[in-house]
Amino acid sequence: MATLSKRATIYFDPVLHKTLRLKAVETSRSLSELVNDAVKEALAEDAEDLAAFDERSKEPLISYVDMVKRLKKDGRI
């Protein structure tokens, strides 16, 4: 079964476009593959960040001033 693709117009900075074209040639991959992989990676990174935020949402808040005091006390600054 073939994967259905959606078409989109994306405008790249000329230098970035040239770089992508060169990478596509060197890796024997299409521009679409490179861009799709980069977008998937960025979205996966966002999902990891959101999971980390969820994990830490129940941690107590600390003010900036208190954090600086703690870092000084611990000898980190």
N, CA, C and O atoms as a GROMACS GRO file, in nm:
protein
  308
    1MET      N    1   0.084  -0.118   0.000
    1MET     CA    2   0.000   0.000   0.000
    1MET      C    3   0.088   0.125   0.000
    1MET      O    4   0.176   0.138   0.085
    2ALA      N    5   0.067   0.214  -0.091
    2ALA     CA    6   0.147   0.335  -0.103
    2ALA      C    7   0.105   0.438   0.002
    2ALA      O    8  -0.012   0.451   0.035
    3THR      N    9   0.204   0.511   0.052
    3THR     CA   10   0.175   0.616   0.147
    3THR      C   11   0.129   0.740   0.072
    3THR      O   12   0.192   0.781  -0.025
    4LEU      N   13   0.019   0.798   0.116
    4LEU     CA   14  -0.031   0.919   0.053
    4LEU      C   15   0.048   1.038   0.105
    4LEU      O   16   0.074   1.049   0.225
    5SER      N   17   0.086   1.126   0.016
    5SER     CA   18   0.162   1.244   0.054
    5SER      C   19   0.082   1.368   0.024
    5SER      O   20   0.000   1.369  -0.068
    6LYS      N   21   0.104   1.472   0.101
    6LYS     CA   22   0.043   1.603   0.076
    6LYS      C   23   0.150   1.695   0.021
    6LYS      O   24   0.266   1.690   0.063
    7ARG      N   25   0.111   1.776  -0.071
    7ARG     CA   26   0.204   1.869  -0.134
    7ARG      C   27   0.196   2.004  -0.062
    7ARG      O   28   0.087   2.049  -0.025
    8ALA      N   29   0.311   2.068  -0.043
    8ALA     CA   30   0.317   2.200   0.020
    8ALA      C   31   0.427   2.281  -0.047
    8ALA      O   32   0.526   2.226  -0.095
    9THR      N   33   0.408   2.409  -0.049
    9THR     CA   34   0.511   2.498  -0.102
    9THR      C   35   0.586   2.558   0.016
    9THR      O   36   0.526   2.618   0.105
   10ILE      N   37   0.717   2.540   0.015
   10ILE     CA   38   0.802   2.590   0.122
   10ILE      C   39   0.908   2.679   0.059
   10ILE      O   40   0.970   2.641  -0.041
   11TYR      N   41   0.929   2.795   0.116
   11TYR     CA   42   1.030   2.887   0.065
   11TYR      C   43   1.152   2.882   0.156
   11TYR      O   44   1.144   2.913   0.275
   12PHE      N   45   1.265   2.842   0.099
   12PHE     CA   46   1.390   2.832   0.173
   12PHE      C   47   1.480   2.950   0.142
   12PHE      O   48   1.476   3.008   0.033
   13ASP      N   49   1.562   2.984   0.239
   13ASP     CA   50   1.671   3.077   0.216
   13ASP      C   51   1.757   3.014   0.105
   13ASP      O   52   1.781   2.894   0.108
   14PRO      N   53   1.804   3.093   0.008
   14PRO     CA   54   1.880   3.035  -0.104
   14PRO      C   55   2.001   2.950  -0.063
   14PRO      O   56   2.026   2.846  -0.123
   15VAL      N   57   2.074   2.993   0.038
   15VAL     CA   58   2.191   2.917   0.082
   15VAL      C   59   2.148   2.784   0.145
   15VAL      O   60   2.210   2.681   0.123
   16LEU      N   61   2.041   2.789   0.224
   16LEU     CA   62   1.988   2.667   0.285
   16LEU      C   63   1.938   2.571   0.177
   16LEU      O   64   1.960   2.450   0.187
   17HIS      N   65   1.872   2.623   0.077
   17HIS     CA   66   1.823   2.539  -0.033
   17HIS      C   67   1.938   2.472  -0.107
   17HIS      O   68   1.932   2.353  -0.138
   18LYS      N   69   2.042   2.549  -0.135
   18LYS     CA   70   2.158   2.492  -0.203
   18LYS      C   71   2.222   2.382  -0.118
   18LYS      O   72   2.261   2.277  -0.169
   19THR      N   73   2.233   2.407   0.011
   19THR     CA   74   2.290   2.309   0.103
   19THR      C   75   2.206   2.182   0.106
   19THR      O   76   2.260   2.071   0.102
   20LEU      N   77   2.075   2.196   0.111
   20LEU     CA   78   1.986   2.080   0.109
   20LEU      C   79   2.000   2.002  -0.021
   20LEU      O   80   2.002   1.879  -0.020
   21ARG      N   81   2.008   2.073  -0.132
   21ARG     CA   82   2.024   2.004  -0.261
   21ARG      C   83   2.154   1.924  -0.263
   21ARG      O   84   2.156   1.810  -0.310
   22LEU      N   85   2.262   1.983  -0.212
   22LEU     CA   86   2.391   1.913  -0.208
   22LEU      C   87   2.383   1.791  -0.118
   22LEU      O   88   2.434   1.684  -0.152
   23LYS      N   89   2.319   1.806  -0.002
   23LYS     CA   90   2.306   1.692   0.089
   23LYS      C   91   2.220   1.584   0.026
   23LYS      O   92   2.249   1.465   0.042
   24ALA      N   93   2.116   1.622  -0.046
   24ALA     CA   94   2.031   1.524  -0.113
   24ALA      C   95   2.111   1.442  -0.214
   24ALA      O   96   2.096   1.320  -0.222
   25VAL      N   97   2.195   1.509  -0.291
   25VAL     CA   98   2.278   1.440  -0.390
   25VAL      C   99   2.377   1.347  -0.320
   25VAL      O  100   2.394   1.232  -0.360
   26GLU      N  101   2.443   1.399  -0.216
   26GLU     CA  102   2.546   1.320  -0.147
   26GLU      C  103   2.489   1.200  -0.073
   26GLU      O  104   2.558   1.099  -0.056
   27THR      N  105   2.364   1.209  -0.030
   27THR     CA  106   2.304   1.100   0.048
   27THR      C  107   2.207   1.016  -0.035
   27THR      O  108   2.146   0.922   0.016
   28SER      N  109   2.193   1.049  -0.163
   28SER     CA  110   2.099   0.980  -0.253
   28SER      C  111   1.958   0.979  -0.197
   28SER      O  112   1.887   0.879  -0.204
   29ARG      N  113   1.918   1.093  -0.141
   29ARG     CA  114   1.784   1.109  -0.087
   29ARG      C  115   1.722   1.232  -0.151
   29ARG      O  116   1.792   1.318  -0.204
   30SER      N  117   1.591   1.240  -0.146
   30SER     CA  118   1.522   1.355  -0.202
   30SER      C  119   1.514   1.468  -0.100
   30SER      O  120   1.529   1.447   0.020
   31LEU      N  121   1.491   1.589  -0.151
   31LEU     CA  122   1.469   1.704  -0.062
   31LEU      C  123   1.351   1.675   0.030
   31LEU      O  124   1.356   1.708   0.149
   32SER      N  125   1.247   1.615  -0.024
   32SER     CA  126   1.129   1.583   0.057
   32SER      C  127   1.165   1.490   0.173
   32SER      O  128   1.118   1.510   0.285
   33GLU      N  129   1.246   1.390   0.147
   33GLU     CA  130   1.288   1.298   0.254
   33GLU      C  131   1.365   1.372   0.362
   33GLU      O  132   1.340   1.353   0.481
   34LEU      N  133   1.459   1.458   0.320
   34LEU     CA  134   1.538   1.533   0.416
   34LEU      C  135   1.451   1.624   0.502
   34LEU      O  136   1.466   1.629   0.624
   35VAL      N  137   1.359   1.695   0.438
   35VAL     CA  138   1.273   1.787   0.511
   35VAL      C  139   1.176   1.711   0.601
   35VAL      O  140   1.156   1.749   0.716
   36ASN      N  141   1.116   1.604   0.551
   36ASN     CA  142   1.026   1.523   0.634
   36ASN      C  143   1.097   1.469   0.757
   36ASN      O  144   1.043   1.474   0.868
   37ASP      N  145   1.219   1.418   0.739
   37ASP     CA  146   1.295   1.365   0.853
   37ASP      C  147   1.328   1.476   0.953
   37ASP      O  148   1.320   1.454   1.074
   38ALA      N  149   1.364   1.594   0.904
   38ALA     CA  150   1.396   1.705   0.994
   38ALA      C  151   1.273   1.750   1.072
   38ALA      O  152   1.283   1.780   1.191
   39VAL      N  153   1.159   1.754   1.007
   39VAL     CA  154   1.035   1.794   1.075
   39VAL      C  155   0.995   1.689   1.178
   39VAL      O  156   0.955   1.723   1.290
   40LYS      N  157   1.006   1.561   1.142
   40LYS     CA  158   0.976   1.454   1.238
   40LYS      C  159   1.065   1.463   1.360
   40LYS      O  160   1.019   1.447   1.473
   41GLU      N  161   1.193   1.488   1.337
   41GLU     CA  162   1.288   1.500   1.448
   41GLU      C  163   1.253   1.618   1.538
   41GLU      O  164   1.259   1.607   1.661
   42ALA      N  165   1.217   1.731   1.478
   42ALA     CA  166   1.180   1.849   1.556
   42ALA      C  167   1.054   1.823   1.638
   42ALA      O  168   1.045   1.863   1.754
   43LEU      N  169   0.955   1.756   1.577
   43LEU     CA  170   0.832   1.725   1.650
   43LEU      C  171   0.856   1.625   1.762
   43LEU      O  172   0.796   1.637   1.869
   44ALA      N  173   0.943   1.528   1.740
   44ALA     CA  174   0.977   1.430   1.844
   44ALA      C  175   1.047   1.501   1.961
   44ALA      O  176   1.022   1.469   2.077
   45GLU      N  177   1.133   1.595   1.929
   45GLU     CA  178   1.201   1.672   2.033
   45GLU      C  179   1.101   1.753   2.114
   45GLU      O  180   1.111   1.761   2.236
   46ASP      N  181   1.002   1.813   2.045
   46ASP     CA  182   0.897   1.886   2.115
   46ASP      C  183   0.818   1.794   2.207
   46ASP      O  184   0.785   1.832   2.319
   47ALA      N  185   0.789   1.672   2.161
   47ALA     CA  186   0.714   1.576   2.242
   47ALA      C  187   0.795   1.539   2.367
   47ALA      O  188   0.738   1.526   2.476
   48GLU      N  189   0.926   1.523   2.353
   48GLU     CA  190   1.012   1.494   2.468
   48GLU      C  191   1.010   1.610   2.566
   48GLU      O  192   1.003   1.589   2.687
   49ASP      N  193   1.018   1.733   2.514
   49ASP     CA  194   1.014   1.851   2.601
   49ASP      C  195   0.883   1.858   2.677
   49ASP      O  196   0.882   1.886   2.797
   50LEU      N  197   0.772   1.834   2.608
   50LEU     CA  198   0.641   1.838   2.674
   50LEU      C  199   0.629   1.731   2.782
   50LEU      O  200   0.571   1.756   2.888
   51ALA      N  201   0.683   1.613   2.756
   51ALA     CA  202   0.682   1.506   2.856
   51ALA      C  203   0.764   1.546   2.978
   51ALA      O  204   0.724   1.520   3.091
   52ALA      N  205   0.878   1.610   2.956
   52ALA     CA  206   0.962   1.656   3.067
   52ALA      C  207   0.889   1.763   3.148
   52ALA      O  208   0.895   1.763   3.271
   53PHE      N  209   0.820   1.853   3.080
   53PHE     CA  210   0.743   1.956   3.150
   53PHE      C  211   0.634   1.891   3.235
   53PHE      O  212   0.612   1.931   3.350
   54ASP      N  213   0.565   1.791   3.180
   54ASP     CA  214   0.461   1.721   3.255
   54ASP      C  215   0.519   1.654   3.380
   54ASP      O  216   0.460   1.661   3.488
   55GLU      N  217   0.634   1.589   3.364
   55GLU     CA  218   0.698   1.521   3.477
   55GLU      C  219   0.734   1.619   3.588
   55GLU      O  220   0.725   1.586   3.706
   56ARG      N  221   0.774   1.739   3.550
   56ARG     CA  222   0.820   1.836   3.649
   56ARG      C  223   0.711   1.932   3.696
   56ARG      O  224   0.737   2.018   3.780
   57SER      N  225   0.590   1.918   3.643
   57SER     CA  226   0.484   2.013   3.675
   57SER      C  227   0.445   2.013   3.822
   57SER      O  228   0.393   2.113   3.872
   58LYS      N  229   0.470   1.904   3.892
   58LYS     CA  230   0.432   1.895   4.033
   58LYS      C  231   0.545   1.938   4.127
   58LYS      O  232   0.527   1.939   4.249
   59GLU      N  233   0.660   1.973   4.072
   59GLU     CA  234   0.772   2.018   4.154
   59GLU      C  235   0.739   2.157   4.211
   59GLU      O  236   0.673   2.237   4.146
   60PRO      N  237   0.786   2.184   4.333
   60PRO     CA  238   0.759   2.316   4.390
   60PRO      C  239   0.835   2.424   4.312
   60PRO      O  240   0.944   2.402   4.261
   61LEU      N  241   0.773   2.541   4.306
   61LEU     CA  242   0.836   2.654   4.237
   61LEU      C  243   0.939   2.717   4.330
   61LEU      O  244   0.924   2.715   4.452
   62ILE      N  245   1.043   2.773   4.271
   62ILE     CA  246   1.147   2.842   4.348
   62ILE      C  247   1.175   2.974   4.278
   62ILE      O  248   1.184   2.980   4.155
   63SER      N  249   1.189   3.079   4.357
   63SER     CA  250   1.214   3.210   4.297
   63SER      C  251   1.357   3.218   4.248
   63SER      O  252   1.443   3.139   4.286
   64TYR      N  253   1.380   3.314   4.162
   64TYR     CA  254   1.515   3.336   4.110
   64TYR      C  255   1.612   3.368   4.224
   64TYR      O  256   1.723   3.315   4.230
   65VAL      N  257   1.570   3.456   4.314
   65VAL     CA  258   1.655   3.497   4.426
   65VAL      C  259   1.691   3.375   4.512
   65VAL      O  260   1.807   3.358   4.549
   66ASP      N  261   1.592   3.292   4.542
   66ASP     CA  262   1.619   3.173   4.623
   66ASP      C  263   1.712   3.076   4.550
   66ASP      O  264   1.797   3.012   4.612
   67MET      N  265   1.697   3.066   4.419
   67MET     CA  266   1.783   2.976   4.342
   67MET      C  267   1.927   3.025   4.345
   67MET      O  268   2.020   2.945   4.359
   68VAL      N  269   1.947   3.155   4.331
   68VAL     CA  270   2.081   3.211   4.336
   68VAL      C  271   2.143   3.186   4.474
   68VAL      O  272   2.260   3.149   4.484
   69LYS      N  273   2.064   3.206   4.580
   69LYS     CA  274   2.113   3.180   4.715
   69LYS      C  275   2.153   3.033   4.731
   69LYS      O  276   2.256   3.003   4.790
   70ARG      N  277   2.072   2.944   4.677
   70ARG     CA  278   2.103   2.800   4.686
   70ARG      C  279   2.231   2.767   4.612
   70ARG      O  280   2.314   2.690   4.662
   71LEU      N  281   2.249   2.825   4.493
   71LEU     CA  282   2.370   2.800   4.414
   71LEU      C  283   2.494   2.852   4.487
   71LEU      O  284   2.599   2.787   4.486
   72LYS      N  285   2.481   2.969   4.549
   72LYS     CA  286   2.593   3.024   4.626
   72LYS      C  287   2.625   2.934   4.744
   72LYS      O  288   2.741   2.904   4.771
   73LYS      N  289   2.523   2.891   4.816
   73LYS     CA  290   2.542   2.805   4.934
   73LYS      C  291   2.612   2.674   4.896
   73LYS      O  292   2.697   2.624   4.970
   74ASP      N  293   2.573   2.619   4.778
   74ASP     CA  294   2.632   2.494   4.732
   74ASP      C  295   2.770   2.512   4.668
   74ASP      O  296   2.835   2.415   4.631
   75GLY      N  297   2.814   2.639   4.656
   75GLY     CA  298   2.945   2.667   4.598
   75GLY      C  299   2.949   2.655   4.446
   75GLY      O  300   3.056   2.642   4.388
   76ARG      N  301   2.834   2.660   4.383
   76ARG     CA  302   2.830   2.649   4.236
   76ARG      C  303   2.853   2.782   4.167
   76ARG      O  304   2.894   2.786   4.051
   77ILE      N  305   2.827   2.891   4.239
   77ILE     CA  306   2.857   3.025   4.184
   77ILE      C  307   2.923   3.109   4.291
   77ILE      O  308   2.956   3.225   4.266
   0.00000   0.00000   0.00000
